Amino acid sequence: MRSLRLFLIPTLLLLLALPVSRGRYNDDFDDGEDLADDNDFAEFEDMNDDPVAETETMPPPRVSFPSQVDDEEDEDEATVELEDGQDGFEDSETQDQDIFSKYDQEEFEGIGDMEKTIHSMKDPLIIHTVPAHLQNNWESYYMEILMVTGLLAYIMNYIIGKNKNSRLAHAWFNSHRELLESNFALVGDDGTSKEAVSTGKLNQENEHIYNLWCSGRVCCEGMLIQLKFLKRQDLLNVLARMMRPACDQVQIKVTLNDEDMDTFVFAVGTKKAMARLQKEMQDLSEFCGDKPKSGAKYGLPDSLAILSEMGEVTDGVMDNKMVHYITNHADKIESIHFSDQFSGPKIMQEEGQPLKLPETKKTLLFTFNVPGMGNTSPKDMDTLLPLMNMVIYSIDKVKKLRLNREGKQKADRNRARVEENFLKQTHAQRQEAAQTRREEKKRAEKERIMNEEDPERQRRLEEAAQRREQKKIEKKQMKMKQIKVKAM
């Protein structure tokens, strides 16, 4: 019985002590963390389920706001004193919670960012396919290849075309040199020296135009020969000629002395060329107003037409030898133009029209087409030699041609009519120019009077100017009275 009492007394003391330890334990831990998983403390497990779940899913807290840091620093750190017998009853969730509760938030600042960085580094790399136009292959440089190819083609065509024009020019000169030197004392003057010197070679103006000046012949001031070749050095011009073929030309201009040609205007050539020249040339539009006439009367081909100031001139120019030259080489003749009133292209009716008649010269113009229609060879240049003989013959023919009395009078009337028409057209402009000169003269006289410092002298000058004006008015009135008297 005594031993039983000794056993019950410690048991009661132990039961009385347990509630006291439980209450103290709850007071020390206000943050609601669970300590151990024991059946005796089941009533505390329900209260701590939510904090444990949040702790398992959330990483250690990150210090980002000063207010949160201050609140956490003010809280007291909880200390847990566990009994030796309760260590074995802690589960894995409580151990994880204890580990997170031991973090020092200031010491482990930025752990969340590190975890996000590590997570992003583990993302798989995405390799994009390089576009086709950025890859290093021949297809990426097709534009550059086309440009380089076109540039090389242009350079090669320039060299080939320039050389061919040069060969054709020298072929023409070699075939005509003997004839020219036998008729002219000077062949090939380039105009660079003060004294006329015969160079005996062509003067190259550009890659497709060559000039030759000849002088030193009776009744002729000089002769300018111009070889106008196609622009074979220009690739674009070559491509354009595939659509519209053209041919090389030889243009010859002979300037005669004033006393070595009578007063007449005459032209013969293809119908198309005659219609164009009649519209463009000043002398043909004024003195040859009729439409181009056929040359069948003189035995010329149907492709040729004639423009003439009067019929007497046509009969005088178109003799048997001239007809022979034109008929045998009709395919090479573009136009032949003889004129004592040659002044170039027609004057356009625009402001600034000259108040005087343009200066005229007695000129013979020849335009010949080189055979081949662009596919010309050096041998084709030799076929133009008979046409040069025709030019020499035309110079002598025009010198000998003289109009009869009636033809001369008709030619003079035509030139007087043209001059009168020109004066009528420019009458208003001449009046305006005269009025402008009078106004300028008056303005200058007024300025001279105003600049006079002496008042007496200034007054005398004004009176003199008024007297002059009065005299002019009186003269006009006298003329008007005389005209009225004559009319009566």
C-alpha positions in Angstrom: 0.0 0.0 0.0 2.8 2.3 0.8 4.6 1.5 -2.4 1.4 2.2 -4.3 1.3 5.7 -2.8 4.8 6.3 -3.7 4.0 5.5 -7.4 0.9 7.7 -7.6 2.5 10.8 -6.1 5.0 11.2 -9.0 2.3 10.4 -11.5 0.1 13.2 -10.3 3.0 15.6 -10.2 3.8 14.7 -13.8 0.2 15.2 -14.9 0.1 18.6 -13.2 3.3 19.7 -14.9 2.3 18.9 -18.5 -0.4 21.6 -18.9 2.0 24.2 -17.6 4.6 23.3 -20.2 2.0 23.3 -23.0 0.8 26.9 -22.2 4.3 28.2 -22.0 5.2 26.7 -25.3 2.2 28.3 -27.1 3.0 31.7 -25.6 6.6 31.7 -26.9 5.6 30.9 -30.5 3.0 33.5 -31.7 3.9 33.0 -35.5 1.9 29.8 -35.6 4.8 27.4 -36.6 4.3 23.7 -35.7 7.0 22.0 -33.6 6.5 18.3 -33.7 4.0 15.7 -34.9 2.6 14.1 -31.7 -0.8 12.8 -30.9 -0.8 14.7 -27.6 -0.7 18.0 -29.6 -3.3 17.2 -32.3 -5.3 20.3 -31.5 -2.4 22.4 -32.6 -2.0 20.7 -35.9 -5.2 22.1 -37.4 -4.1 25.6 -36.6 -0.8 25.2 -38.3 -1.8 23.4 -41.6 -2.0 26.6 -43.7 1.4 28.1 -42.7 3.1 24.8 -43.4 1.6 24.6 -46.9 2.6 28.1 -47.8 6.1 27.4 -46.5 6.5 24.3 -48.7 5.5 26.1 -51.9 7.1 29.5 -51.3 10.9 30.2 -51.5 12.7 32.0 -48.7 11.3 35.5 -48.3 13.1 38.3 -50.3 13.7 41.7 -48.9 12.2 44.2 -51.4 10.3 46.8 -49.3 11.7 48.7 -46.3 8.4 48.4 -44.3 8.5 44.6 -44.5 12.1 44.5 -43.4 11.4 46.8 -40.4 8.4 44.6 -39.3 10.5 41.4 -39.5 13.4 43.0 -37.6 11.0 44.0 -34.8 9.7 40.5 -34.3 11.5 38.4 -31.7 13.1 35.3 -32.8 11.5 32.2 -31.4 13.5 29.6 -29.6 12.4 26.1 -29.4 13.4 23.9 -26.6 12.5 20.4 -27.4 12.6 17.6 -25.1 14.9 14.7 -25.8 12.1 12.3 -26.2 10.3 14.3 -28.9 13.2 14.4 -31.5 12.2 11.2 -33.0 8.6 12.3 -33.6 9.3 15.2 -36.1 8.2 14.5 -39.6 9.8 15.7 -42.9 7.4 18.7 -43.3 8.4 20.1 -39.9 12.2 19.7 -40.8 11.7 21.6 -44.0 9.8 24.3 -42.1 12.6 24.6 -39.6 15.2 25.0 -42.3 13.3 27.9 -43.9 12.7 29.5 -40.5 16.5 29.6 -39.9 17.2 31.8 -43.0 18.5 35.2 -42.3 16.6 37.4 -44.8 19.2 40.1 -45.0 22.0 37.6 -45.5 20.3 35.7 -48.3 18.9 38.6 -50.2 18.3 37.9 -53.9 18.1 34.1 -53.7 14.8 34.2 -55.6 16.4 36.1 -58.5 19.2 33.5 -58.6 16.7 30.7 -58.8 14.9 32.4 -61.7 18.2 33.0 -63.5 19.2 29.3 -63.1 15.8 28.3 -64.3 16.1 30.6 -67.4 19.5 29.2 -68.2 18.1 25.8 -68.4 15.7 26.8 -71.2 16.6 25.1 -74.5 18.4 27.1 -77.2 16.4 28.0 -80.3 18.5 28.0 -83.6 16.9 30.1 -86.4 17.4 29.3 -90.0 19.4 31.9 -91.9 17.4 33.5 -94.8 18.4 32.6 -98.3 19.4 36.2 -99.3 21.9 36.3 -96.4 23.7 33.0 -97.2 27.0 33.0 -98.9 26.1 31.5 -102.3 26.1 32.7 -105.9 22.3 33.3 -105.9 22.8 36.1 -103.3 25.0 38.1 -105.8 22.9 37.9 -109.0 22.4 41.7 -109.0 26.1 42.4 -108.7 26.8 39.8 -111.3 24.4 41.5 -113.8 25.8 44.9 -113.1 29.4 43.8 -113.6 28.4 41.9 -116.8 26.6 44.9 -118.1 29.6 47.2 -117.3 32.0 44.8 -119.1 29.7 44.6 -122.1 29.5 48.4 -122.3 33.3 48.8 -122.1 33.9 46.1 -124.7 31.3 47.7 -127.0 32.8 51.1 -126.5 36.2 49.9 -127.6 35.0 47.9 -130.5 32.6 50.6 -131.8 35.2 53.4 -131.5 37.8 51.3 -133.4 35.3 50.5 -136.2 34.4 54.2 -136.7 38.1 55.0 -136.8 38.7 52.3 -139.4 35.8 53.6 -141.6 37.0 57.2 -141.4 40.5 56.3 -142.4 39.3 54.1 -145.2 37.2 57.0 -146.6 40.1 59.4 -146.3 42.6 57.0 -148.0 40.2 56.5 -151.0 39.5 60.2 -151.4 42.8 61.7 -150.5 44.2 61.8 -154.0 41.1 63.5 -155.5 41.1 66.1 -152.7 44.8 66.9 -153.0 44.4 67.4 -156.7 41.6 69.9 -156.4 42.5 71.8 -153.2 45.8 73.3 -152.2 45.2 72.7 -148.5 43.7 69.4 -147.1 43.3 68.8 -143.5 43.8 72.1 -141.7 42.9 71.7 -138.0 42.7 75.4 -137.2 45.2 75.3 -134.3 47.9 77.3 -136.0 47.7 80.9 -137.2 48.9 80.0 -140.7 47.0 77.6 -142.8 48.9 74.3 -142.8 47.9 71.1 -144.6 48.0 68.3 -142.0 46.9 65.6 -144.4 44.7 63.9 -141.8 41.2 63.9 -140.4 40.3 65.9 -137.3 38.4 63.8 -134.8 35.6 65.8 -133.0 34.4 62.8 -131.0 34.1 59.0 -131.2 31.7 59.1 -134.1 32.3 62.5 -135.9 35.3 63.3 -138.1 36.0 66.6 -139.8 38.1 67.6 -142.8 38.7 71.2 -144.0 39.8 71.9 -147.5 40.6 75.2 -149.2 42.7 76.8 -151.9 40.5 76.4 -155.0 39.1 78.8 -157.6 35.6 80.2 -156.8 35.5 78.5 -153.5 36.2 79.9 -150.1 36.5 76.4 -148.5 34.9 73.0 -148.2 34.0 71.3 -144.9 33.6 67.5 -145.0 31.9 65.9 -141.9 31.8 62.1 -141.5 28.9 61.4 -139.2 29.0 57.7 -138.2 26.6 55.9 -136.0 27.3 55.9 -132.3 28.7 52.4 -132.3 30.6 53.1 -129.0 27.2 53.6 -127.2 25.6 50.3 -126.2 22.2 51.8 -125.8 22.3 53.3 -129.3 23.3 49.9 -130.7 20.3 48.3 -129.0 18.0 51.1 -130.3 19.3 50.6 -133.9 18.0 47.0 -133.7 14.5 48.4 -133.6 15.1 51.3 -135.9 18.0 50.8 -138.4 20.0 53.8 -139.5 23.0 54.4 -141.7 26.3 56.5 -141.6 26.3 59.8 -143.5 28.8 62.1 -145.2 27.9 65.8 -145.1 29.7 68.3 -147.4 29.4 72.1 -147.1 30.9 74.2 -149.8 31.0 78.0 -149.3 31.3 80.0 -152.6 32.4 83.5 -153.2 29.7 86.1 -153.6 30.4 86.8 -157.3 30.7 83.1 -158.2 27.0 82.2 -157.8 23.8 83.7 -159.2 20.6 84.4 -157.2 18.7 81.1 -157.0 17.6 78.3 -154.6 17.5 74.7 -155.6 17.3 71.3 -153.9 16.9 67.6 -154.9 16.7 64.5 -152.8 14.4 61.9 -151.4 10.8 62.9 -150.9 11.0 62.6 -147.1 14.2 64.7 -146.9 12.7 67.4 -149.2 9.6 67.7 -147.0 11.7 67.9 -143.9 14.1 70.5 -145.3 11.3 72.7 -146.6 9.9 72.9 -143.1 13.2 73.4 -141.3 15.4 75.5 -143.7 14.7 79.2 -143.8 15.6 79.7 -147.5 13.6 76.7 -148.8 10.5 77.7 -146.8 10.6 81.3 -148.2 11.7 80.9 -151.8 10.4 77.4 -152.6 6.8 77.5 -151.4 5.4 74.9 -153.8 5.3 71.2 -152.9 8.2 69.0 -154.0 7.9 68.0 -157.6 8.8 64.7 -159.2 12.0 64.4 -161.2 10.6 62.0 -163.8 10.8 64.8 -166.4 14.6 64.7 -166.2 14.8 60.9 -165.9 15.3 60.7 -162.1 14.0 57.8 -160.0 10.5 58.1 -158.4 12.1 58.1 -155.0 13.6 61.6 -155.6 11.9 65.0 -155.7 12.9 68.5 -156.6 12.4 71.9 -155.0 13.3 74.9 -157.1 12.7 78.7 -157.0 11.9 78.8 -160.7 11.9 76.4 -163.6 14.8 78.0 -165.3 17.1 77.1 -162.4 16.0 73.4 -162.6 16.8 73.3 -166.4 20.2 74.9 -165.8 21.3 72.6 -163.0 19.9 69.2 -164.2 22.1 68.7 -167.3 23.0 65.2 -168.6 26.1 64.7 -166.5 24.3 65.8 -163.3 21.4 63.5 -164.1 23.9 60.7 -164.7 25.5 61.1 -161.3 22.2 61.3 -159.5 20.6 58.4 -161.3 23.5 56.0 -160.8 23.8 56.8 -157.1 20.3 57.5 -156.1 20.4 55.0 -153.2 23.3 57.0 -151.6 21.9 60.5 -152.1 19.9 62.0 -149.2 19.8 65.6 -150.4 21.5 68.2 -152.6 20.9 71.9 -151.7 22.1 75.0 -153.6 21.3 78.4 -152.2 22.5 82.0 -152.4 20.3 82.8 -149.3 21.4 80.0 -147.0 21.1 81.1 -143.3 20.6 77.8 -141.6 17.5 76.5 -139.9 14.2 78.4 -139.9 13.8 81.2 -137.4 11.2 80.4 -134.8 8.5 82.9 -133.9 9.6 83.6 -130.4 10.5 86.5 -128.2 13.9 87.8 -128.9 13.5 87.5 -132.6 16.3 89.4 -134.4 15.3 92.8 -135.8 17.5 92.3 -138.9 17.6 89.8 -141.6 19.9 86.9 -140.8 23.3 86.9 -142.6 23.3 84.7 -145.7 26.0 83.0 -147.7 26.1 81.3 -151.1 26.4 77.6 -150.1 26.3 74.1 -151.6 25.2 71.3 -149.3 25.5 67.6 -150.0 24.3 64.7 -147.8 25.2 61.2 -148.8 24.2 57.9 -147.1 26.9 55.2 -146.7 25.8 51.8 -147.9 25.2 49.0 -145.5 22.5 50.4 -143.2 24.8 50.3 -140.2 26.7 47.1 -141.2 29.3 49.2 -143.1 32.7 47.8 -144.1 35.8 49.8 -145.1 35.1 48.7 -148.7 31.8 50.5 -148.7 33.6 53.8 -148.2 35.2 53.4 -151.6 31.8 53.5 -153.3 31.4 57.2 -152.3 34.3 58.4 -154.5 32.0 59.1 -157.6 29.8 61.3 -155.4 32.9 63.4 -154.5 33.5 63.8 -158.2 29.9 65.1 -158.5 30.6 67.7 -155.8 33.6 69.0 -157.7 31.6 69.1 -160.9 28.7 71.0 -159.0 31.1 73.7 -157.9 32.2 74.4 -161.5 28.6 74.0 -162.7 27.1 76.6 -160.3 29.9 79.1 -161.2 29.0 78.9 -164.8 25.2 79.0 -164.3 23.7 82.5 -165.0 20.0 83.4 -165.1 18.6 85.4 -168.0 17.1 88.8 -167.6 13.6 87.7 -166.7 14.9 85.1 -164.2 17.1 87.7 -162.6 14.2 90.1 -162.2 12.0 87.4 -160.7 14.7 86.4 -158.3 15.1 90.0 -157.2 11.4 90.4 -156.7 11.3 87.3 -154.5 14.1 88.6 -152.3 12.4 92.0 -151.9 9.2 90.3 -151.0 10.9 88.2 -148.4 12.6 91.2 -146.9 9.3 93.2 -146.8 7.5 90.3 -145.1 10.3 90.2 -142.5 10.1 93.9 -141.9 6.3 93.7 -141.4 6.7 90.9 -138.9 9.4 92.8 -136.9 7.7 96.2 -137.2 6.0 96.1 -133.8 9.3 94.9 -132.2 11.2 97.7 -133.8 8.7 100.3 -132.6 8.9 98.9 -129.1 12.7 99.0 -129.2 12.6 102.6 -130.5 10.2 103.6 -127.7 12.4 102.0 -125.1 15.4 104.0 -126.4 13.4 107.3 -126.3 12.3 106.6 -122.7 15.8 105.8 -121.6 17.1 109.0 -123.2 14.4 111.1 -121.4 15.1 109.4 -118.1 18.8 110.1 -118.5 18.1 113.8 -119.3 15.8 114.2 -116.2 18.5 112.6 -114.0 21.1 115.1 -115.3 18.7 118.0 -114.6 17.9 116.8 -111.1 21.6 116.3 -110.3 22.4 119.9 -111.2 23.3 121.8 -108.0 22.8 125.4 -109.4 19.0 126.2 -109.2 19.3 128.8 -112.1 21.1 126.4 -114.4 18.6 123.7 -113.5 15.7 126.0 -114.4 17.3 126.8 -117.8 17.8 123.1 -118.6 14.1 122.4 -117.8 13.0 125.2 -120.1 15.2 124.0 -122.9 13.7 120.5 -122.6 10.2 121.9 -122.7 11.0 123.9 -125.9 12.3 120.7 -127.6 9.2 118.8 -126.7 7.0 121.6 -128.0 8.9 121.7 -131.3 8.4 118.0 -131.8 4.7 118.3 -131.2 4.5 121.2 -133.7 6.3 119.1 -136.4 3.9 116.2 -135.9 0.9 118.6 -136.3 2.4 120.1 -139.5 2.8 116.6 -141.0 -0.8 115.8 -140.2 -2.0 119.0 -141.9 0.1 118.2 -145.0 -1.4 114.7 -145.2 -5.0 116.1 -145.0 -4.2 118.6 -147.7 -2.9 115.9 -150.0 -5.9 113.7 -149.3 -8.3 116.6 -150.3 
